[in-house]
Amino acid sequence: MEQAFLALATIAVGVGGCVGYFWASNLVLDKVVFPARGPQAGRNIGRANMLRPWLFLLPALLALGLYLAYPVFATAWLSLNRNTGGALVFVGLDNYRAMFAEAKFWESLRNNLLWLVVVPALSTGFGLLAAQLTDRIRWGNLAKSLIFMPMAISFVGASVIWKLIYDTREAGQAQIGLLNALWLRFEGGVWSVILLRVLPALLLLGLAAVLAWLLWGQVGALARRGLAGRVLRGLGMAPGIWLVWVALSWAWGAATAQLPYGQPQFWLQIPFWNNFFLMAVLVWLQTGFAMVILSAALRGVPEETVEAAILDGAGPFQIFFRIKVPQIMGTIVVVWTTITITVLKVFDIVRAMTGGQQETQVLANYMYDKLFVAVDWGVGSAAAMVILALVAPILVWNVWTARREMR
């Protein structure tokens, strides 16, 4: 009861304070600073109207400066100092050199880059697929609600759910983990080969084919650009070529792998692949977000263009990839970059499921370990600045794109 009263009092004081501030600032501005009377009345009214928006924005600007801008500069300063006996000693870039010399930092950076490739692509792809399919079925709104429901779960709550899915018991005991319960049903027969070798290999080959098709479209665009445009686009195509090679190598690995049938697997302790099991949690959470935004964008595609394509003999896939997707490409990019920012800050999932062990460390977890476990403020702050350096350009570009579309 006491906590409920405190919450109500906080809301009342907060709302009342805002209303009182706006009322008092308006009164002072119009009656004291720029009074609308005398020979300067017209000019005073104009000045008051110019100043009023900034006066109303002042509390928000102060809050942003206190809780956003100041911590950035304070962290940058801490990254150049070392805590020695409770006192800060300026050491320049030594913290960055020490961080770059640690294998754990490069492991976390490598894992973050892997998350950046996989999670935004799968979340946006599944979200786009769900948006297109749910708009075409009778019970689409129910399906959207079920897909969006994980967004209501916290990252830690989702991690607990998926940790139970990956749970492992010793051989001979009843497996309560869903994944192991399914795994133990495979015994190396024909269905094991089809589901665990042929199907994954075909999916990876399909992914490689889609990426290669997209790259081929970029090759055609190279001829229509100048030298600088060709160089930039060629550099942008390099990661795509690498992804095609990775997909093909994984397809070969899936087709030729020798799988340990009949043995329960410790999924979160399998090097490299355990990162993908962690990524599945974030993909599950973010697919609903991508679906809602992209569904709204698909509904905004003019029906006239779709009808014209149908009259020209276009099939469903051609309509989707050549008519709808190009028209919502701006929204797809915004969704992609928003999920990318979330990925760069990922911490809860790794902390709750593996604690960064078994080669699953990410940058935010590395920063936490340095700041609060090792109490190394300098290196921890340097890791925070690396995360900021990765997030800031994407955030600025996202805001710039949104403002350009608004104009």
N, C-alpha and C positions, 0 to 999 in steps of 0.2 A: 504493500500500500504506500509505503514511504517512497519507494522508487517510482511508482506511477505518479505520485504527486510531484516529485522532482522533475519527471519528464514533462508533465503538463506545465509546470512553472517555467521550465526552460523554453518550451514552445511559446508560451505567452510573452515572456521577456524578449525572446528573439523577434517574434512578429511585431510586438509593441514597439521595440527599439527601432526596427526598420521603418515602421509607419511614422514614429515620432521623428526620426532623422529626416525623412523625406519632407514631412510637414514643416519642421523647423528650418531646414535648409532653404526650402521654397520661400518661407516667410522672410528670412534674413536677406535672401537674394533680392526679392521684389520690394521690400520695405526699407532696407537699410543700405545695402551695397549699391543697387541700381534702382532707386525709387522711380516709379512711372509718374513723375510730376515735374513741373517747372519747364524751363526752355529746352532742357536736354531729355525730355521724356521719351521721345521717339528713339533716340540713340541708346538710352538706357534699356529700353525694352529689347532692342536688338542685341545688346551685349548680354543681357540676362538670358535670352533664349540661346545664345551661343555657349554660355557657360553652364546652363542647366544640365545638359546631358552628362558633362564631365563631373558635375557635382553629384549626380545620382550614381555615376559609375565609381566614384571615389572609394566607397567601402570595399567593392569587389576588387578594385585595383590594389588597394592596400593589403587585402587578404591574399591575393595572388603574389604580390611582392614578398609578403612575410612567409608564406607557406610553399612558394614555388621558386621564385627568383633567388631569394636569399639562400635557401639550401643548396642551390646549384653552385653559387659562388663559394659558399662555405665548404662544400665538398671538394671543389677544385683546389681550394687553399689547403685543405687537409691532405689531399693527394700529393702535395709538395712538401709535406712535413712528416716527421716521425715522432711518435709518442715515446719519450725517454724519461722514465721516472716521474711520470705525471706531467711533464712539460713538453711542449711542442718544439721540435728542432727542425729548422729548414734544411732539407736535403735535396731540393731540386727534383730531378727526374729519377732519383735512385729508386723510389717506390715502383715506378713503371718498369725500370730495368729488372728489379727483383721479381715483379709479376711476370714479365715476359720470359724470365729464366725458369719459371715453374712449369713442369709438365702438366699439372692439374689445370692451369689456366688455358693451355692450348687444347686440352681435352674438352673443357667447357666451351671454348670458342668453336671447336669443331662440331660439338653436339648442337650448339645453338644454330650453326649454319645448316646442319641436317634438319633440325626442326623448321627452319625458315623455308627450306625447299619442300618439305613434305606436308606440313600442317596447313598452310594457307592454300596450297593446291588442292588437297583432298577436301578441306572444309568448303572452299568455294565451289569445287566441282560437284560434290554431293549436294550442296545447297542449291545449286543451279538445277541439277537433275530433279531434286525433290520439288522445287518450285514449278518446274515444267510439268511433272507428272501429277502433282496434287491439284493443279488447275484443270486437269482433264478428267477427273473422276468425281463421282457423285458425293462421296464422303471425304472430299479433299480437305475441308475445314477441320474434320476430326483428325485426319492424318497430320495436318500441319500442327495442330495442338500437341499431338504426341511427339513429333519431331522437335518442337520448340521447348517442350517441357524440361529437358536437361538444363536449359538456360537458367531455370529457377534454382538450381542446385549450386552450392558453392564449390570452388575448386577442391577444397579439402574433402567435402562430402562426396563428390564424384570420385576422388582418389580412393576413399574407403570402399566405395561400391566396387570399383574395378580391382582393388587389391583382393577382395573376396573372389572375384572372377578368376584372378590369376593364382589363387591360393593353391598350395601343393602339400600333399601328405606323402609319407614314405610309401614305397611300393607294398602292396598287400593291404593297405588301409583304404577305407572309403574316402573318395575324393570329394570334398565339398566345393572345390573350385570348378566353375562351369567349364572352363577351357580344358582342364585336365580330364574332366568327366567325358568330354567329347573326344579328346585325344586318345584315350584308352580304348575307344571303340574301333580304332583303326588297327588292323593286324597285318597289313602288307598285301592284301588281296587286290583285286581289280579296282574296287571302289576307292581303295587307298591311293592307288596310282592315279586314278582319274581326278580325285578331289584334292590331293596333296601335291601332285606333280604336274599333271597335264593342265588342269584349270589355272593354277597360279602362273604357269609358264605362258598360257594363252593370254591371260590378263596383262602380264608384263609386256608381251609382244604387242598387244593392242595399244598399251600406253606408249610404247616406243613408236608405233605407227602413227598415232595421233601427234606426238611431238615432232616426228619427221615431217608430217603433212603441214604442221604449222611453220616449221622452219623452211619448207619449200616455198610457202607463201611469202616469207620474208626474203627469200632469194629473188623472187620476182620483183619485189619492191626495191631491191638494191639498184636495179637498172634505171629507176625513175628518180634517183637522188644524186646529189653532187658528191664530191670526194669526201667531204667531212661527214655527210650523212651516211655514206657507205661505210666509213670507218666506224662510226658510232654504232650503226646497226649491226655491223659485223662483230664488234665487241659484245653487243647484247646477245648475239646468236651463240656465242661460245658456250655459255652455261647450258643452253638448250642442246647443243651437240653433245656435251658431257652427259646430260641427263639421258639422251638416247642411248649412249654407250652403256651407262649404268643400268638402264632398263633391260637392254639386251643381255648384259652379263648376268644380271639377276635371273632373267628368264632361263638362261643356260644352267645356272646354279640350281634353280628350282626343279628343272627337268632331270638333273643328274645327281641330286642330293641323296645321300644314304641316311634315311630317317630312322631314329631309335623307336620303333614301334613297341607298344606294350609297357613302356617305362614312363612314369609321371615326370613331367618336366618342371624345373624351377625357372619359370618364364622370365622373371625379373633378374635372374642371375646369368642369363645367356649374353655374353659380350656382343656389342653392336646392336643385335636384334632387340635387346631389352629397351633400347631407346624408342623403337617403333611401338612397343607395347605401351609405353608411357604416352607417346603421341596420340594413340587411339583415344585416350581420355579427352584430350583437348579437341580433337576432331569431333568427337561425340557432342561436346559442349558447344562448339562454334558452328556446327552445321545448321542448327535451328536459326541462329542469327543470320547467317548468309541466306537461308531459304526465305525468310520474311522480307528482307531487303530486295532480293532478286525477284521474288514473286510480285512485289509492287512494281518493279521496273518492267517486268514482262507484261503486266496488265496495261502499262502505259504505251506499249508498242501499237501504233495505229493499225486498225483492222484493214484499212485500205491497202497497205503494202502487203499484208498477208494474203488478202483476196486476190490481188494482182499476181502474186507469185503462184497461187493455186491455178489461176486461169492460164498462166504460162506453162503449166505442167510440172511445177516443182513438187517434190515429194516432202514428207514430214521432216526428214533429216536436213534436206536442203533449206527448207523454211526456217528450221531452228538455227542451223549454223551460219547460213548466209543472209538471213533476213533479221531474225530476232537478236542473236548474239551481237552482231555489229552495232545494233541500235542501242544496246544496253551496256556496251563495253565500258563506258565511263563509270557506271555503277559497279560493274564487276571489279574494276581496278580499285575503286574506293573500298569495297568489301575486302578485297585481297590485302590492301595496305593496312586496313584496320586490324585484321587478324594478324598480320605481320608484326604490328606493334605489340599486340598481346603476346605473341610468341617470344619476342625479344625480352619481355618482362616475366616470362614463365618462371615460377618459383614453387608455388604451393604443391603442384602435382609431384614434382621430383622430391621435394622435402618430405611429403607424406608417404610416398611409396618406396623410395630407395634411399633417401637421405643423401643423394649424390654418389652413393657407392656403386660398385660393379660398372664403372666407366659410364655413368649416366649424369655426371656433373654438368650443370649449365651455368651461365655467367651470373645470374642472380643468386644462385645457390652458393657459388664460389665467393661472391661478395659477402653473403651472410656469414659464411664460415670464417672469413677473414675478420669481419667487423665484430662479431658477437661470440665466436668460439675461440679464435686465436687472439682476439682483441688487438689486431693489427690495423689501426685506423688508416694508416697511410696506404697500404696495399689495398685494403677494402675500399677506400675512397677512389683509388685509381681504377679499380674494377667498376665502380659505379660510373665513373666518367667514360669508360669504354662503352658501357650500356647506353649512356646518354648520347655518345657520338654515333652509335648505330641507330638509335631511335629518332633523333632530332631531324636528320634529312628526310626520312620517310614522313614524319609528322608535318614538316613544313611543306613538302610536296603535296601531301594529302589536302592540307588547308588551301594551298594555292589552286589545286585542281577544283575543289569545291567552290571557291570564290569565282573562278573562271566560268564554271557551269552556271552559277547564279547570274552572272552578267550576261 
